[in-house]
Amino acid sequence: MRFYLILGLLFALLVAVFAVQNATLVDIRFLGWEFKNISLALVVLGAAAGGALMVFILSLGREVRHAWRMRELSSHNLRLSQRLSQVETEREKSHASTREG
């Protein structure tokens, strides 16, 4: 986990350096929209931020699925533990009655 954090910070630093070194004005066309005289630095930083947001959204869905699965497994584990206790209690009672008889 720490490795990915360091890698992410390094990548963010490289993007920031690239954006600062390429601060010229450009015209952008995208899906019918047109933006004139926008700093290339803003375009690069916006694209990086958009990519980071997409990764966050996609990983959030996975984390939610894992949390649901964890809750489901914890509940199942609790039921099995209760059943095990019940079986052990019944077994002890059975052994006690066998020794008495």
CORVENJO-V264834 format. One record per run of one state. SS is the DSSP state (2 for helix, 1 for strand, 0 for the rest). FROM is the first residue (numbers start at 0). LEN is the number of residues. If there is no record, write none. Layout:
ss: (SS & SS)
from: (FROM & FROM)
len: (LEN & LEN)
This chain:
ss: (0 & 2 & 0 & 1 & 0 & 1 & 2 & 0)
from: (0 & 1 & 21 & 24 & 30 & 32 & 39 & 100)
len: (1 & 20 & 3 & 6 & 2 & 7 & 61 & 1)
